Structure formats: C-alpha cells, structure tokens
C-alpha cells in the first residue's frame, strides 16, 4: 500500500512540503503493465518527500503497485539532499526532519525495502569505473541489475547509463 499526500504551505518561507499521511491506498492504471519491483533512487525519494519540480510525478510513481527496494545508502543521500535544501533556505529544519521520519516510516511499513549495501559495493565500483560515473549512483544501478528490476530515477544521466546497460528505467521528469 502506498501513501497518499497532504500538501502543507509554509507561508513563512514560501515553500510547500509534501507529507505522507498515515492512510494508504493503491492506484493502479488499468491495462498498463507494471513492473512488480523496482529500485528507488534518492532523486525520486526526495521528490516524493519534498515538493519541487517532478514531485507530482514522483508521488504518482510511488502510488503504483510496485515493491520498492533501495540500498541503505538512500537514507544518507536523502538526508544530504534535505540538508542542502535547509542551507539554501528552501526547506525548514522541522520539515527536513519530518521528511526523514516519513522515509523511516515507509521502510517500517514495507513500502520501501532496504537491502544491505555491502554486496553492492564491488559491482557498483566496477560499473562506476566502466561507465565513468559516480559510485553512489552506480549502487542503485547495481541493485537493479542484480535483482533484474527497473530503476526509478529523476537523474537523466543515470537513466541513460542504465538504459545503455539494458536496465529498464522509470524516469521521473525533473523539469
């Protein structure tokens, strides 16, 4: 089951934050073949948690009946992105903390299943060296390749690399 969203307007800083509700529901599109499982990368997770360009698409994607998996690295990358938003005055501290709590709750509720990173590091390093790309991004690609599932990302470069490697991509537009 996937979270539905309430949008809160923070008038003081002029930002909106997407907060997952406690209730859950599924939103399947009739006649459209869905992957049963996919890797969630941090670029989609951040857009799911905080309103920005691509947030509506990320929320719609997260509501699809897909089993979401991610390396534990996702939590650190999301926290880092939230920190950058706080420093840039794009997000209030309490909203960043709330977003991390929502991500933790999504894991507790089984919406996102975290896998151990240790087994992914060597294949991610090989992909990074072969593709000339960052190791953290290649962790998500290595997981998708290992499990034979799609990769959900808002990163156009990672999307292209994944497709060139024969990995299906669920691309969330970032603009």
Phi, psi and omega in degrees: 000143185246150182288148168263165189238147167244138178258129179251136178262123175263097185292332184295319181249001178069030178244160173242140180238133177271123181243127179286136178277168178287331181281153182229154177202160180255149179225085179265141178268119182300138175080356181256127180284123181256143169292147181280337183213149178204155176273131178262124176259168186297329181296325177281319181300317179296317179294332177289324186271328185232132181291126176198184177303130179091357183295319179297320178293321178295318179297317179297319178296316181293339179276350179289151183284071182237141172278118183265129176237153180201149171291154179302337176308331182306318182298315180294318180294321177295315179300320179296317178295320178295319177301315178300321179292322178295313181299325180276007182059031176264348186208139177280151182305314183296330177286325176296316179296319179296321179297318178296321178297321178296319177298317177298320178293322177299323177291316179299324181278357178083009179290318175241126179254118180272140178246157179297136180283332190306319182285348182263343188297312181297311177296326179293320177298316179297317177297317181299317179291318181292318186267350183066042185230170184290140179300314181304316178297321181290342174298317180293317179295319178298320178295316179299318179293317180300316183271353181065040182236171179286163177244123176264121182211157171250003182269109184297321179297312178298322178301312180296317179298316180298313180298321178295337177270001178086015179264131177293146183233136170254099187269126174263119180298138180259359178230000000 
